[in-house]
Amino acid sequence: MNAKLFSHGTLQQEKVQISTFKRKLKSTQVVIVGYRLSMLEIKNANAIVTSGKNQHPIVKFTGDKSGDVAGTVFEITETELLMAMNTR
């Protein structure tokens, strides 16, 4: 069974997809409404090396219909979803 994973940040980079999932992911561009972006400082050295960034955007729900976040929905397996959850 497949899962869908929304990304607005570094997972959109092919290098990060391959580092995390060992493959380039199939994707669709989307916009989600009622959210806004904030920045989060990353302290995990491996994540910084892989993404090249020590600040990563995070999505916060606001409920404000005038706010939206562009991103990508990836098709992944349930096993890959569990792998992604364990890399935080």
C-alpha positions in Angstrom: 0.0 0.0 0.0 1.2 3.5 -0.8 1.2 6.6 1.3 1.3 10.3 0.4 3.8 12.6 2.1 3.6 16.4 1.9 6.9 18.4 1.8 7.4 22.1 1.6 11.1 22.0 2.3 14.3 20.0 1.9 12.7 16.8 0.9 12.0 18.5 -2.5 15.7 18.3 -3.1 16.7 15.2 -5.0 19.8 14.8 -2.9 17.7 14.6 0.3 15.2 12.1 -1.3 18.0 9.8 -2.3 19.7 10.1 1.1 16.4 9.4 2.9 14.7 6.9 0.6 17.6 5.7 -1.7 15.6 6.8 -4.7 14.1 9.9 -6.4 10.4 10.0 -5.5 7.4 10.5 -7.8 5.7 13.8 -7.0 2.9 16.3 -7.6 3.0 20.0 -6.9 0.3 21.2 -4.6 -0.8 24.2 -2.4 -2.4 23.7 1.0 -4.7 26.5 2.4 -4.9 27.6 6.0 -1.2 27.2 6.9 1.9 29.4 7.0 5.7 28.8 7.1 8.0 29.4 10.0 11.7 28.5 10.3 13.2 26.0 12.7 16.9 25.8 13.6 18.4 22.4 12.9 21.1 21.0 15.2 21.4 17.5 13.7 24.8 17.6 11.9 23.7 14.8 9.4 20.6 16.8 8.4 22.6 19.9 7.9 25.2 18.1 5.7 22.5 16.4 3.7 20.4 19.5 3.1 23.1 22.2 3.2 21.0 24.2 5.6 20.8 24.8 9.3 17.4 26.5 9.1 14.4 24.4 7.8 10.9 25.7 7.1 8.1 24.1 9.1 4.3 24.4 8.4 2.0 25.7 11.0 -1.8 25.5 10.8 -3.5 28.9 11.2 -7.0 28.2 9.8 -6.7 31.5 7.9 -7.9 30.9 4.4 -5.8 33.7 3.1 -2.6 31.8 4.0 -1.2 29.0 1.9 1.9 26.9 1.5 3.2 25.6 -1.8 4.8 22.2 -1.7 5.1 18.7 -3.1 3.1 15.5 -2.4 5.3 12.4 -2.8 4.1 8.9 -3.3 6.0 6.6 -0.9 5.4 3.2 0.6 4.2 2.7 4.2 7.7 1.3 5.0 9.3 4.5 3.6 6.8 6.6 5.6 8.0 4.8 8.8 11.6 5.4 7.8 10.9 9.1 7.3 9.3 9.3 10.7 12.3 7.7 12.3 14.8 10.2 10.8 13.7 13.2 12.8 
